[in-house]
Amino acid sequence: LRRERVVTAQLNCHYVQAPCVRNQITGYPTVVWMSDGERRETYEGDRSAQDFVEFALRNRDRDFPELAAAAAAHATAAAALNEEEAQEAAARERAANERAWAEQ
């Protein structure tokens, strides 16, 4: 999630009780989306990594649309770069094959 500009934190409510009491965290583990120091949503989905990521990105996109737009632009640029690299690799392979056939 770091690459997606989502900050995660872990809090042990046995040692640091005030934030847990303030945010009504009574069961463990509890995953909470917070924005600007305010509790926004409690995660209630499956405990898979993919579901956690989707929860985080959905909330990021809602609370920080400018980050969502930047992430989408980055993904588009990365996809274009990957396509360009793939085309260059294919051209190199074709040239190598043509040289190999010419040498036979």
C-alpha positions in Angstrom: 0.0 0.0 0.0 3.0 2.3 0.4 3.2 2.6 -3.4 -0.5 3.6 -3.4 0.2 6.3 -0.9 -1.8 4.7 1.9 -0.2 4.8 5.4 -0.9 1.8 7.6 -0.3 1.6 11.4 -0.6 -1.1 14.1 -1.7 -0.2 17.6 -1.6 -2.6 20.6 -4.6 -1.6 22.7 -3.3 -3.5 25.7 -0.4 -0.9 26.0 -1.9 2.2 24.4 -5.5 2.3 25.5 -6.7 5.9 25.0 -7.0 5.8 21.2 -8.8 2.5 21.4 -11.3 3.8 24.0 -11.8 7.0 22.0 -12.4 5.0 18.8 -14.6 2.3 20.5 -12.3 -0.6 19.6 -13.3 -3.5 21.7 -12.4 -6.6 19.6 -9.1 -7.6 18.1 -8.0 -7.5 15.4 -9.9 -4.5 14.3 -9.2 -2.7 11.0 -10.3 0.9 10.9 -10.0 3.5 8.1 -9.1 6.9 9.6 -8.8 10.2 7.8 -7.7 13.5 9.4 -7.6 11.7 12.8 -11.3 10.7 12.5 -12.7 7.2 12.3 -14.4 6.8 9.0 -15.2 3.2 8.5 -14.6 -0.2 10.2 -13.5 -3.0 7.9 -16.0 -5.9 7.9 -14.8 -8.0 4.9 -12.7 -11.1 4.5 -9.3 -11.3 6.0 -7.4 -11.7 2.7 -4.7 -9.3 1.7 -6.5 -8.5 -1.5 -9.7 -7.6 0.4 -7.7 -5.3 2.7 -6.0 -3.6 -0.2 -9.4 -3.0 -1.9 -10.8 -1.6 1.3 -7.9 0.8 1.6 -7.9 1.9 -2.0 -11.7 2.4 -2.0 -11.5 4.7 1.1 -8.4 6.5 -0.3 -10.2 7.2 -3.5 -13.2 8.6 -1.6 -11.3 10.7 0.9 -8.4 11.8 -1.4 -9.6 11.9 -5.0 -6.4 13.7 -6.0 -4.4 10.7 -5.0 -6.7 8.4 -6.9 -6.2 10.6 -10.0 -2.4 10.6 -9.6 -2.4 6.8 -9.1 -4.5 6.3 -12.3 -2.2 8.6 -14.3 0.9 6.7 -13.0 -0.7 3.3 -13.9 -1.5 4.6 -17.4 2.1 5.8 -17.8 3.5 2.6 -16.5 1.3 0.5 -18.9 2.4 2.7 -21.8 6.1 2.2 -20.8 5.6 -1.5 -20.5 4.0 -1.7 -23.9 6.9 0.3 -25.4 9.4 -1.9 -23.7 7.6 -5.0 -25.0 7.6 -3.6 -28.6 11.4 -2.9 -28.3 12.1 -6.4 -27.0 10.1 -7.9 -29.8 12.0 -5.8 -32.4 15.3 -6.9 -30.9 14.2 -10.6 -31.1 13.1 -10.2 -34.7 16.4 -8.6 -35.6 18.4 -11.4 -33.8 16.3 -14.1 -35.6 16.9 -12.4 -39.0 20.6 -12.3 -38.3 20.6 -15.9 -37.3 18.8 -16.9 -40.5 21.1 -14.7 -42.7 24.1 -16.5 -41.2 22.9 -20.0 -42.1 
